[in-house]
Each structure stands twice: as C-alpha cells, then as structure tokens.
C-alpha cells in the first residue's frame, strides 16, 4: 500500500505527506492521483489513439502539531518550481510524476497556529507515473565490486549482475526506455542488451561519466559527458544509430542477455510509464 506522498521541487526540497515519521506534521486525506481520464484521438470516425493532455492532481493536506514556519515552508517548497518554470516530482510509493503546483486553497487557517488544512492541485504536462529499476553490471567476475558512487541515496536497492555476460530483465508489460551510465576511463563504450547495441563514440577519462538518458527529462533525450566537478557537455551526435545499434532503443520485455567489454561497471536503469501510481511499492 501507499502510506506517504512526497513532493520534491527541482531544487531537491521535499514535503512528506503521511508516512511513518511520528514527528511529521503533514498528513493527507482525499486525493485523486489514482483517477484516470484520457482523451481519445479520432481520425474520421475511428479512435486511433489516446492522449493524457494536461492533467490536474488533487490532494487534501492536513497539518497537525505544526507551526507557522511549517506553513511557510510548504508554500516555499511548492512554489519554487513555478518561479523557475522547472517541474518538481510527486512520488507515491515507487511511482513518480513530474508536475507543478497549480493552486493551494487553505481553510481553517485562523483557528490554531499548529493546525492547518489546504487543498492542493498539481498539474502535469507529462501525465505518466514512472517506476525505475536499476542494475549494475560489474566489471570483474568473481570479485565483489561496488556500483557507481552517487552523491545521494536512492529509495531502493540496485540489482547486481557479475561478469561480462549477464541477464537484464524488463519486468514491465511494455518495452522500457532506459538510461545507461559508462564510467571512465573508457573508449567508445558499449553494452549489448538483447538484440541491440548501445554505444557512444567518445573517449572518457578517469573520473568522467558517459551518460545516455533514453528516458527524456523535460521532453528531451540526452547524451552527456560529465566531469568530476559535475559539469556536463552534450555529445548527443556521438551516440550510434544504425541497424542493430540504436543508442536510445527500448529494452524488450522479459529477460535479455547483456554483454559488454568487462573493463568497467555499467549501470542500466529501466523505466516503466504508467497511467496511475503502482499500488505495489516493491
């Protein structure tokens, strides 16, 4: 079940509604994040597809044993993305959706400094809920090697496969878009997953990362070379696109044999796109 809903703005600040933290003043009541409404696309007299359009998501939020400062923090976290015109994320269980705050309508705010209720409406121009599964393909068979070192933790553990041949399973019902991270030093790095080769024609030095983002952020797929200081430059044109080798190919459903040079770890992340959050958080 889903016990908490979290909004995180594009700066990384979050408000948690519900959850297991007894000290958290924020809770939630009625919400329509699980509701579905699709607009049919019609050609002549036939339905040829469906569009989610721009979708609104309602959430009734309640603050108990809070403070005036906590009310201000709610507004600050939610409104930051409106000023920056950069979407935040609303997470429910293992699923998340990019969105903005559209409106905030408080009531009963004058009765107590510690109590507060408000109806929040979020709006999204990319109305899909996303789940992510990551696998780290390890460099040396038989040796325990850690995955890639990230500056923050993820809300789940990564699956790990050892050796230069492994199996990556897409557990979702449709082919999945993917992100791939190759750490330097490497020269023209690649990984073969199922029938497709994912390759970037670039040389990366130690401390650099070659990042293929096949799951679009703000509507755009990217390939970047990231330096140790976090700076990036686009190398989009250096991704291989030919028969049997498309850098942004989707990963087929089910088990896929993966093979790579074996000289370094490779991280592969698969994305499921859903019309509503997944009830099962695993």
C-alpha positions as CSV (number, residue, x, y, z in Angstrom):
1,X,0.0,0.0,0.0
2,X,1.0,3.6,-0.3
3,X,1.4,5.3,3.1
4,X,3.1,8.6,2.0
5,X,3.0,11.1,-0.8
6,X,6.1,13.3,-1.3
7,X,6.5,16.4,-3.3
8,X,10.1,17.3,-4.2
9,X,10.9,20.5,-6.0
10,X,13.5,21.0,-8.7
11,X,16.0,22.2,-6.0
12,X,15.6,19.0,-4.0
13,X,13.5,20.3,-1.1
14,X,10.6,18.0,-0.1
15,X,7.4,17.9,1.8
16,X,6.2,14.5,3.0
17,X,2.5,13.9,3.5
18,X,1.8,10.9,5.7
19,X,4.5,8.2,6.2
20,X,5.9,6.6,9.3
21,X,7.6,9.6,10.9
22,X,5.7,10.4,14.1
23,X,7.2,13.9,14.1
24,X,6.0,14.8,10.6
25,X,3.1,17.3,10.9
26,X,1.8,16.8,7.4
27,X,-0.9,14.2,6.5
28,X,-3.1,13.7,3.5
29,X,-6.8,12.9,3.1
30,X,-8.8,12.7,-0.2
31,X,-6.7,12.5,-3.3
32,X,-7.5,11.8,-7.0
33,X,-4.0,10.7,-8.1
34,X,-5.3,7.3,-8.9
35,X,-8.1,8.6,-11.2
36,X,-7.8,8.2,-14.9
37,X,-9.1,10.3,-17.7
38,X,-7.9,10.0,-21.3
39,X,-8.9,12.0,-24.4
40,X,-9.5,9.8,-27.5
41,X,-7.7,10.9,-30.7
42,X,-10.1,10.5,-33.6
43,X,-9.4,10.2,-37.3
44,X,-12.7,10.2,-39.3
45,X,-15.0,8.0,-37.2
46,X,-12.3,5.8,-35.7
47,X,-10.2,6.1,-32.5
48,X,-6.6,6.0,-33.4
49,X,-5.0,6.7,-30.0
50,X,-5.4,8.4,-26.7
51,X,-3.8,11.4,-25.1
52,X,-3.4,12.4,-21.5
53,X,-3.2,16.1,-22.3
54,X,-2.5,18.3,-19.3
55,X,-3.7,16.6,-16.1
56,X,-4.6,18.0,-12.7
57,X,-4.0,16.0,-9.5
58,X,-5.8,17.0,-6.3
59,X,-4.5,16.4,-2.7
60,X,-6.2,17.4,0.6
61,X,-3.3,18.2,3.0
62,X,-3.7,18.5,6.8
63,X,-1.1,19.9,9.3
64,X,-1.3,18.8,12.9
65,X,1.1,19.9,15.7
66,X,2.9,22.1,13.2
67,X,3.8,25.8,13.2
68,X,3.5,29.0,11.2
69,X,7.1,28.3,9.9
70,X,5.9,24.9,8.6
71,X,3.1,26.6,6.7
72,X,5.6,29.0,5.1
73,X,7.9,26.1,4.2
74,X,5.0,24.3,2.4
75,X,4.4,27.4,0.2
76,X,8.2,27.9,-0.4
77,X,8.8,24.3,-1.4
78,X,5.7,24.1,-3.7
79,X,6.0,27.5,-5.3
80,X,9.8,27.3,-6.1
81,X,9.1,25.4,-9.4
82,X,6.5,27.9,-10.6
83,X,9.1,30.7,-10.3
84,X,11.8,28.6,-12.0
85,X,9.4,27.0,-14.6
86,X,11.1,23.7,-13.8
87,X,8.8,20.8,-12.8
88,X,9.1,19.0,-9.4
89,X,8.1,15.4,-8.8
90,X,5.2,14.0,-6.9
91,X,6.0,10.5,-5.6
92,X,3.5,7.9,-4.4
93,X,5.1,4.6,-3.4
94,X,7.6,3.6,-6.1
95,X,6.0,5.8,-8.8
96,X,6.6,9.5,-9.5
97,X,5.2,12.1,-11.9
98,X,6.7,15.4,-13.0
99,X,4.3,18.3,-12.1
100,X,3.9,21.9,-10.8
101,X,1.7,23.3,-8.1
102,X,-1.3,24.8,-9.8
103,X,-3.3,26.0,-6.7
104,X,-3.3,26.0,-2.9
105,X,-6.5,26.7,-1.1
106,X,-6.2,26.8,2.7
107,X,-9.1,26.6,5.1
108,X,-9.5,26.8,8.9
109,X,-6.1,28.6,9.0
110,X,-7.1,31.1,11.7
111,X,-8.2,28.7,14.4
112,X,-4.7,27.5,15.6
113,X,-1.1,28.1,14.7
114,X,-0.5,24.3,15.0
115,X,-3.4,23.2,12.7
116,X,-3.9,23.9,9.1
117,X,-5.7,22.3,6.1
118,X,-5.4,23.1,2.4
119,X,-6.4,21.6,-0.9
120,X,-3.5,21.4,-3.3
121,X,-3.9,21.0,-7.1
122,X,-0.8,19.8,-9.0
123,X,-0.7,20.0,-12.8
124,X,1.4,18.0,-15.3
125,X,2.0,18.3,-19.0
126,X,3.6,14.8,-19.0
127,X,1.0,12.8,-17.1
128,X,2.7,9.5,-16.7
129,X,3.7,7.8,-13.5
130,X,7.2,6.4,-13.7
131,X,8.9,3.4,-11.9
132,X,12.6,2.8,-12.1
133,X,14.6,-0.4,-11.8
134,X,18.4,-0.3,-12.0
135,X,21.0,-3.0,-12.5
136,X,24.8,-2.6,-12.1
137,X,26.8,-4.8,-14.5
138,X,30.0,-5.4,-12.6
139,X,33.5,-5.3,-14.2
140,X,35.3,-8.4,-12.8
141,X,33.7,-11.8,-12.5
142,X,34.0,-13.4,-9.1
143,X,35.0,-10.2,-7.3
144,X,32.7,-8.1,-5.2
145,X,32.8,-4.7,-6.8
146,X,30.6,-1.8,-5.7
147,X,28.3,0.0,-8.0
148,X,28.7,3.6,-9.2
149,X,29.3,6.1,-6.5
150,X,26.5,8.7,-6.3
151,X,26.3,11.7,-4.1
152,X,22.9,10.7,-2.6
153,X,20.9,7.5,-1.9
154,X,18.1,6.0,-3.9
155,X,14.9,4.7,-2.3
156,X,15.6,1.1,-3.4
157,X,18.5,-1.3,-3.7
158,X,20.1,-2.0,-7.1
159,X,20.1,-5.5,-8.5
160,X,23.6,-6.6,-9.4
161,X,24.9,-9.0,-12.0
162,X,28.5,-10.2,-12.1
163,X,30.7,-10.8,-15.1
164,X,30.8,-9.7,-18.8
165,X,27.7,-11.6,-19.6
166,X,24.5,-11.2,-17.6
167,X,20.7,-11.1,-17.8
168,X,18.8,-7.9,-17.6
169,X,15.1,-8.5,-17.1
170,X,12.5,-5.9,-18.0
171,X,9.6,-6.9,-15.6
172,X,7.2,-4.4,-17.1
173,X,4.4,-5.1,-19.5
174,X,5.8,-2.9,-22.3
175,X,9.3,-2.3,-23.7
176,X,11.1,0.1,-21.4
177,X,13.1,3.2,-22.1
178,X,16.5,3.2,-20.4
179,X,19.4,5.2,-19.1
180,X,22.9,3.9,-19.3
181,X,26.0,5.2,-17.4
182,X,29.5,4.3,-18.5
183,X,32.3,5.4,-16.1
184,X,35.7,6.4,-17.4
185,X,38.4,5.6,-18.4
186,X,36.7,4.1,-21.5
187,X,36.9,4.4,-25.2
188,X,33.8,4.1,-27.4
189,X,31.9,2.3,-24.6
190,X,29.1,-0.1,-25.4
191,X,26.7,-2.7,-23.9
192,X,24.6,-5.2,-25.9
193,X,21.2,-5.8,-24.4
194,X,19.0,-8.4,-26.2
195,X,19.2,-7.6,-29.9
196,X,20.6,-4.1,-29.6
197,X,24.0,-2.5,-29.1
198,X,24.0,0.8,-27.1
199,X,27.3,2.6,-27.9
200,X,28.7,6.1,-27.7
201,X,31.8,7.1,-29.9
202,X,33.7,9.1,-27.3
203,X,36.8,8.7,-25.0
204,X,36.2,9.4,-21.3
205,X,39.0,9.9,-18.8
206,X,39.1,8.6,-15.2
207,X,36.5,10.5,-13.1
208,X,34.3,11.2,-16.1
209,X,30.9,9.6,-16.8
210,X,29.3,9.0,-20.2
211,X,25.5,9.2,-19.5
212,X,22.9,8.1,-22.0
213,X,19.4,9.3,-21.0
214,X,16.9,7.5,-23.1
215,X,14.2,8.4,-20.7
216,X,13.5,12.0,-21.6
217,X,13.7,14.8,-19.0
218,X,11.5,17.8,-19.9
219,X,10.8,16.1,-23.2
220,X,14.4,15.7,-24.4
221,X,16.7,12.6,-24.6
222,X,20.3,13.4,-23.9
223,X,23.9,12.0,-24.1
224,X,26.4,13.9,-22.0
225,X,30.0,13.7,-20.8
226,X,30.0,14.6,-17.1
227,X,33.3,15.7,-15.4
228,X,34.2,15.0,-11.8
229,X,33.1,18.5,-10.8
230,X,29.6,17.9,-12.2
231,X,29.9,20.0,-15.3
232,X,28.5,18.4,-18.5
233,X,28.7,18.8,-22.2
234,X,26.4,17.4,-24.8
235,X,27.7,14.6,-27.0
236,X,24.3,13.7,-28.5
237,X,25.6,13.3,-32.0
238,X,28.1,10.7,-30.9
239,X,25.5,8.1,-30.0
240,X,25.5,5.3,-32.5
241,X,22.3,5.0,-34.6
242,X,22.3,2.2,-37.2
243,X,20.8,-1.2,-37.8
244,X,21.1,-3.3,-34.7
245,X,22.7,-0.5,-32.7
246,X,20.5,2.4,-31.6
247,X,21.6,4.3,-28.5
248,X,18.0,5.1,-27.5
249,X,16.4,1.8,-28.2
250,X,13.8,0.5,-25.8
251,X,14.6,-2.7,-23.9
252,X,12.2,-5.6,-24.8
253,X,10.0,-7.2,-22.1
254,X,11.3,-10.2,-20.2
255,X,14.9,-11.5,-19.8
256,X,17.6,-10.1,-22.1
257,X,21.1,-11.3,-22.3
258,X,23.6,-8.4,-21.7
259,X,27.2,-8.4,-22.7
260,X,30.0,-5.8,-22.5
261,X,33.7,-5.4,-22.6
262,X,34.0,-6.1,-18.9
263,X,36.7,-3.5,-18.1
264,X,34.3,-1.3,-16.0
265,X,31.0,-1.2,-14.3
266,X,27.9,-0.2,-16.3
267,X,24.6,0.9,-14.8
268,X,21.4,0.3,-16.7
269,X,18.1,1.8,-15.5
270,X,14.8,0.7,-17.0
271,X,11.6,2.9,-16.7
272,X,8.0,1.9,-16.6
273,X,5.5,4.5,-17.6
274,X,2.0,4.1,-16.0
275,X,-1.3,6.0,-16.1
276,X,-1.6,5.8,-12.3
277,X,0.8,5.0,-9.4
278,X,1.6,1.4,-8.8
279,X,-0.3,0.1,-5.7
280,X,2.5,-2.5,-5.0
281,X,5.5,-0.4,-3.9
282,X,8.1,-3.2,-4.5
